[in-house]
Amino acid sequence: MEDPVVTAAQIAFAGRIKNSSDVSENTKNTQAIAKAWRGAVHTLDPDRFQIEALVTPELDQKLDILDTRRLAPTNSKCPEKTPGLNFIKTS
């Protein structure tokens, strides 16, 4: 079964791949990829996917995306020195 969250991430990443040794440029690029990814997932089904869902107010932590149908959180990690994103998906 194809996962719409993963598919949206692949599309967002493919559209912004850049080869650069500039850490600042790479950081801006990964942030743009993450923003495009969250926006694409939200557009798929705004009622199903919560963007930046609050885990708990005491910890001030958020999940990038929460699939409320499957109760599956997905987070991205944007490394500063590399242009790619790492996704942490829990099913």
C-alpha positions in Angstrom: 0.0 0.0 0.0 1.4 3.4 -1.0 1.7 5.9 1.8 0.5 9.4 0.8 2.8 11.1 3.4 5.9 9.3 2.0 4.8 10.1 -1.6 4.4 13.8 -0.8 7.9 13.8 0.8 9.4 12.2 -2.3 7.8 14.8 -4.6 8.8 17.7 -2.4 12.4 16.5 -2.2 12.7 15.7 -5.9 11.6 19.2 -6.8 14.3 20.9 -4.7 17.4 18.8 -4.9 20.5 21.0 -5.1 24.2 20.2 -4.8 25.8 22.8 -2.8 28.6 23.0 -0.2 27.0 26.2 1.4 25.5 25.2 4.7 23.2 28.2 4.8 21.8 27.4 1.3 21.4 23.8 2.3 19.6 24.8 5.5 17.2 27.1 3.6 16.7 24.3 1.0 15.8 21.6 3.5 13.4 24.0 5.3 11.7 24.7 2.0 11.4 21.0 1.3 9.9 20.4 4.7 7.4 23.3 4.2 6.4 22.0 0.8 6.0 18.5 2.2 3.7 19.6 5.1 1.7 21.7 2.7 1.2 18.9 0.2 0.1 16.5 2.9 -2.3 19.0 4.3 -3.8 19.6 0.9 -4.4 15.8 0.5 -6.9 15.7 3.3 -7.0 18.6 5.8 -9.4 16.6 8.1 -7.2 13.5 8.2 -3.7 15.1 8.6 -2.8 17.5 11.4 0.2 19.6 10.7 2.5 20.5 13.6 0.2 18.7 16.0 1.0 19.5 19.7 2.3 16.5 21.7 1.9 18.2 25.1 2.0 21.8 26.2 4.4 21.1 29.1 7.1 19.8 26.7 6.4 22.3 23.9 6.9 19.5 21.3 5.1 19.1 18.0 4.8 16.3 15.4 5.3 17.5 11.9 2.4 15.4 10.6 -0.1 13.3 12.5 -2.3 10.9 10.4 -5.4 10.9 12.6 -7.0 8.0 10.7 -4.0 5.7 11.4 -2.8 7.5 14.5 0.7 7.5 12.9 3.1 10.5 13.5 5.8 11.5 11.0 8.6 13.9 11.7 11.4 15.2 9.5 14.9 16.1 10.6 16.6 18.8 8.6 20.4 18.3 8.8 22.2 21.6 8.5 25.2 20.3 6.5 23.4 18.1 4.0 20.7 19.0 1.5 18.4 16.1 2.3 15.8 15.3 4.8 15.5 12.3 7.1 12.0 11.1 7.9 11.0 9.3 11.0 7.8 7.5 10.5 6.0 5.5 13.2 3.2 3.2 12.2 
